[in-house]
Amino acid sequence: MAINKFEVGERIVVKIKDKSYEGVVMPSPLKAKDYLIIKLNSGYNLGIKLSPEVRIEKIGMATKPKAQEIKPPINPKLPKISIIATGGTITSKVEYTTGAVEPLINPEELLLATPELLDVVNISQILSPFSIFSEDMTWVEWQKIAELVAKELNKKDISGVLVTHGTDTLHYTSAALSFMLKNLGKPVALVGGQRSSDRGSFDGAQNLICAGHYLKSNLAEVAIVMHATTNDDFCYAIRGTNVRKMHTSRRDTFRPINELPLAKISPSGEFEILNKNYKSRSEGEVLADTKFEPNVALLKYFPGASPDILNFFVEKKYKGIIIEATGLGHVSTNPKQPRNWLGAIKKAIDEGLFIGFVPQCIYGRLDPYVYSTGRILLDAGVTYLGSMLAETALVKLGWVLGHTKKLEEAKSMMLTNIAGELIDKISPNSFLY
Amino acid sequence: MAINKFEVGERIVVKIKDKSYEGVVMPSPLKAKDYLIIKLNSGYNLGIKLSPEVRIEKIGMATKPKAQEIKPPINPKLPKISIIATGGTITSKVEYTTGAVEPLINPEELLLATPELLDVVNISQILSPFSIFSEDMTWVEWQKIAELVAKELNKKDISGVLVTHGTDTLHYTSAALSFMLKNLGKPVALVGGQRSSDRGSFDGAQNLICAGHYLKSNLAEVAIVMHATTNDDFCYAIRGTNVRKMHTSRRDTFRPINELPLAKISPSGEFEILNKNYKSRSEGEVLADTKFEPNVALLKYFPGASPDILNFFVEKKYKGIIIEATGLGHVSTNPKQPRNWLGAIKKAIDEGLFIGFVPQCIYGRLDPYVYSTGRILLDAGVTYLGSMLAETALVKLGWVLGHTKKLEEAKSMMLTNIAGELIDKISPNSFLY
């Protein structure tokens, strides 16, 4: 029986020896063309190599679900939030006619998977400006989200805003909102899911409920609220500028870097502050200050890396570059090493580019004063960004250069704390937290 | 009193109110020209802004130490190792005449700081092919080290080889030796220090002693042997292909990624195997197989990143690129997004470049089958490298392309396990270990 005998979307039963598997035929990537891939009822995929031992029975076609109209009820005792749904796994489910993970037809369907959220907060409305994978996000989407968040937050009866988003670049967006939302006086929670809403292991439900509690709290901070452990026990709310996706698939993938999470939150509403350094709720208008310079780049230094890459960015009229430097903040400056970066860095700075260093190590702080390499680079005009995360530094640089093109002013803004991204004292307990 | 009144190398006492600090004047970087920087006797630097409250007394000049001739004694009961000293903090001390951290005049001086190593092993000799900061290392140095290690290991009476090295890029070198040392039948330990040998908190001593124990063991693996915790209690030996510098300054900076450390080793010689997946000692000649293609690069994808960077590497005749992709292995492929990477990736592959994806998350494994983005990129010819570390993948790619320029053969080698870099089953307990 050849693989091309089966149509995508067909429901089949596969029998191999004494085992049998029911599922829906999925599209096979070209590279796996000898395998029939089926989506099992459990949500997992199975690849089957056809052989005389494998027997297959067709039992029909998968049916495409209809869009469902959902009107959330209102509980007068609960505060009101707005939801901005931007796409990603949390608002996706497996589309059984194609086998792919696809967006919910209606973002309101999210509430079908998480009715408990309505016991925590009222949903004023669910806005969906677009629905894209988070790897497709750019500064343009960050600007749109920031503007919508500000608009919702400025409504008197709104306690906070929840943004649902793919997890791949959620920490870049959380940094962007941290800088773009000026005079923030209410909480903003970013939530993603590592499993789609039709899976038994859907993590989005707990994340949404914990985010609901966060939005009722006194913390006027942009935070990612997601699983703290692989159990469904509690979430962390982690400051948007000091958080990173650290695992490709675990539900507790988002980790705080260099400081403790802001809070530990259980779905039942227990709320423990772990980090007292936070902004409280305040009055006043939130401003979406979204100007952004797109020609900024993030580069990782590695042994043998050619400095030509810096010249490329100079020629392309880039305005600034963040470099993930080794150790305490080094790249090769040794004149005996043909690929040393000192000349190219000096040239880029002479041409007016901002060159900022961040730790390739991820954890810890740079210090240019310990070794001669650091002192040479500092004298060449490199800006050392302390313990700032590479992702946060990139986003901040685009935002800063959206506000000034003067190099000295940009330097000074990069070294001024705006949204908790410059940490005075690194918590020793936050390493690998 | 002006700062230029003081000469570098002068020993002074600074009195501020009722406190007094003794130290040696260090060179001040241009950016800190208003500060007098002194190296305290503790090894720490202090920056002092001159004011009428600050009083300074000159008490002499620091003296430059002489090179010391050291002939390690031989204990006939202990096995013999060779040491290859390449530079870095572990073989450095603060040079009190200039204030900078500088290489030991004689690599043998290392033994002055760590006489206990001689209770564990005999030192056959200390070779020092060069003495450079590890940020200055390239494939050329990796090749030299691999050749020296192989030569020493092939001596009948040598139990193993210890390589001392700066920590900044130690994990790149450990990966390089893992691939270059073919038919490895004895242990190789890479050791660095986060504090120089004149500091009270010198970590190199414990690291060297634990490495001595490692080189007597049955594990014929290239491993980084360094502090497991911030206490001076024990070390981990971590496989050279699955290890990363994760903190800029902590002594327990090297962490295993996606698998447990090979062993836990205490300075007193307690030795516990934590990971049973290791190669045992074996007979036969070790071969330094060091061919390497230098035109390979490591790129990190970020939201809004321009695909032009790939075209740059194509034009520069690069042979392969490792991309740190988001989540399960994604970059933007959305045709509506002007900076999507699909076209540039296809073009690079058409031109014969190897394009391999690794996790930007660091921990976990890629899976191109879950989302349509992954399937599209797989069909475009991207090679998904599972859970391989970016640093290891870059080094492996240079090594593989040093052996073949055929794209299909390179792909197949990249997906064949050579030195434990392809992990069958990720240990759930290894996350943030």
Chai-1 contact restraints between the chains, C-beta under 6 A:
chainA,res_idxA,chainB,res_idxB,connection_type,confidence,min_distance_angstrom,max_distance_angstrom,comment,restraint_id
A,P29,B,R375,contact,1.0,0.0,6.0,A-B,restraint_1
A,P29,B,L378,contact,1.0,0.0,6.0,A-B,restraint_2
A,P29,B,D379,contact,1.0,0.0,6.0,A-B,restraint_3
A,L30,B,D379,contact,1.0,0.0,6.0,A-B,restraint_4
A,K31,B,L378,contact,1.0,0.0,6.0,A-B,restraint_5
A,A100,B,S372,contact,1.0,0.0,6.0,A-B,restraint_6
A,V101,B,Y371,contact,1.0,0.0,6.0,A-B,restraint_7
A,F133,B,T373,contact,1.0,0.0,6.0,A-B,restraint_8
A,E135,B,T326,contact,1.0,0.0,6.0,A-B,restraint_9
A,E135,B,H330,contact,1.0,0.0,6.0,A-B,restraint_10
A,E135,B,S332,contact,1.0,0.0,6.0,A-B,restraint_11
A,D136,B,S332,contact,1.0,0.0,6.0,A-B,restraint_12
A,D136,B,N334,contact,1.0,0.0,6.0,A-B,restraint_13
A,D136,B,Q337,contact,1.0,0.0,6.0,A-B,restraint_14
A,M137,B,P303,contact,1.0,0.0,6.0,A-B,restraint_15
A,T138,B,P303,contact,1.0,0.0,6.0,A-B,restraint_16
A,T138,B,G304,contact,1.0,0.0,6.0,A-B,restraint_17
A,W139,B,G304,contact,1.0,0.0,6.0,A-B,restraint_18
A,D168,B,T326,contact,1.0,0.0,6.0,A-B,restraint_19
A,D168,B,G327,contact,1.0,0.0,6.0,A-B,restraint_20
A,D168,B,H330,contact,1.0,0.0,6.0,A-B,restraint_21
A,T169,B,P303,contact,1.0,0.0,6.0,A-B,restraint_22
A,T169,B,T326,contact,1.0,0.0,6.0,A-B,restraint_23
A,Y172,B,P303,contact,1.0,0.0,6.0,A-B,restraint_24
A,K245,B,C361,contact,1.0,0.0,6.0,A-B,restraint_25
A,M246,B,C361,contact,1.0,0.0,6.0,A-B,restraint_26
A,M246,B,Y363,contact,1.0,0.0,6.0,A-B,restraint_27
A,H247,B,C361,contact,1.0,0.0,6.0,A-B,restraint_28
A,H247,B,Y363,contact,1.0,0.0,6.0,A-B,restraint_29
A,H247,B,G364,contact,1.0,0.0,6.0,A-B,restraint_30
A,T248,B,L328,contact,1.0,0.0,6.0,A-B,restraint_31
A,T248,B,P359,contact,1.0,0.0,6.0,A-B,restraint_32
A,T248,B,C361,contact,1.0,0.0,6.0,A-B,restraint_33
A,T248,B,G364,contact,1.0,0.0,6.0,A-B,restraint_34
A,T248,B,R365,contact,1.0,0.0,6.0,A-B,restraint_35
A,S249,B,G364,contact,1.0,0.0,6.0,A-B,restraint_36
A,P294,B,G304,contact,1.0,0.0,6.0,A-B,restraint_37
A,L298,B,K300,contact,1.0,0.0,6.0,A-B,restraint_38
A,L298,B,F302,contact,1.0,0.0,6.0,A-B,restraint_39
A,K300,B,L298,contact,1.0,0.0,6.0,A-B,restraint_40
A,K300,B,K300,contact,1.0,0.0,6.0,A-B,restraint_41
A,F302,B,L298,contact,1.0,0.0,6.0,A-B,restraint_42
A,F302,B,L394,contact,1.0,0.0,6.0,A-B,restraint_43
A,P303,B,M137,contact,1.0,0.0,6.0,A-B,restraint_44
A,P303,B,T138,contact,1.0,0.0,6.0,A-B,restraint_45
A,P303,B,T169,contact,1.0,0.0,6.0,A-B,restraint_46
A,P303,B,Y172,contact,1.0,0.0,6.0,A-B,restraint_47
A,G304,B,T138,contact,1.0,0.0,6.0,A-B,restraint_48
A,G304,B,W139,contact,1.0,0.0,6.0,A-B,restraint_49
A,G304,B,P294,contact,1.0,0.0,6.0,A-B,restraint_50
A,F312,B,F312,contact,1.0,0.0,6.0,A-B,restraint_51
A,T326,B,E135,contact,1.0,0.0,6.0,A-B,restraint_52
A,T326,B,D168,contact,1.0,0.0,6.0,A-B,restraint_53
A,T326,B,T169,contact,1.0,0.0,6.0,A-B,restraint_54
A,G327,B,D168,contact,1.0,0.0,6.0,A-B,restraint_55
A,L328,B,T248,contact,1.0,0.0,6.0,A-B,restraint_56
A,H330,B,E135,contact,1.0,0.0,6.0,A-B,restraint_57
A,H330,B,D168,contact,1.0,0.0,6.0,A-B,restraint_58
A,S332,B,E135,contact,1.0,0.0,6.0,A-B,restraint_59
A,S332,B,D136,contact,1.0,0.0,6.0,A-B,restraint_60
A,N334,B,D136,contact,1.0,0.0,6.0,A-B,restraint_61
A,Q337,B,D136,contact,1.0,0.0,6.0,A-B,restraint_62
A,P359,B,T248,contact,1.0,0.0,6.0,A-B,restraint_63
A,C361,B,K245,contact,1.0,0.0,6.0,A-B,restraint_64
A,C361,B,M246,contact,1.0,0.0,6.0,A-B,restraint_65
A,C361,B,H247,contact,1.0,0.0,6.0,A-B,restraint_66
A,C361,B,T248,contact,1.0,0.0,6.0,A-B,restraint_67
A,Y363,B,M246,contact,1.0,0.0,6.0,A-B,restraint_68
A,Y363,B,H247,contact,1.0,0.0,6.0,A-B,restraint_69
A,G364,B,H247,contact,1.0,0.0,6.0,A-B,restraint_70
A,G364,B,T248,contact,1.0,0.0,6.0,A-B,restraint_71
A,G364,B,S249,contact,1.0,0.0,6.0,A-B,restraint_72
A,R365,B,T248,contact,1.0,0.0,6.0,A-B,restraint_73
A,Y369,B,N45,contact,1.0,0.0,6.0,A-B,restraint_74
A,Y371,B,V101,contact,1.0,0.0,6.0,A-B,restraint_75
A,S372,B,A100,contact,1.0,0.0,6.0,A-B,restraint_76
A,T373,B,F133,contact,1.0,0.0,6.0,A-B,restraint_77
A,R375,B,P29,contact,1.0,0.0,6.0,A-B,restraint_78
A,L378,B,P29,contact,1.0,0.0,6.0,A-B,restraint_79
A,L378,B,K31,contact,1.0,0.0,6.0,A-B,restraint_80
A,D379,B,P29,contact,1.0,0.0,6.0,A-B,restraint_81
A,D379,B,L30,contact,1.0,0.0,6.0,A-B,restraint_82
A,L394,B,F302,contact,1.0,0.0,6.0,A-B,restraint_83
A,L432,B,L432,contact,1.0,0.0,6.0,A-B,restraint_84
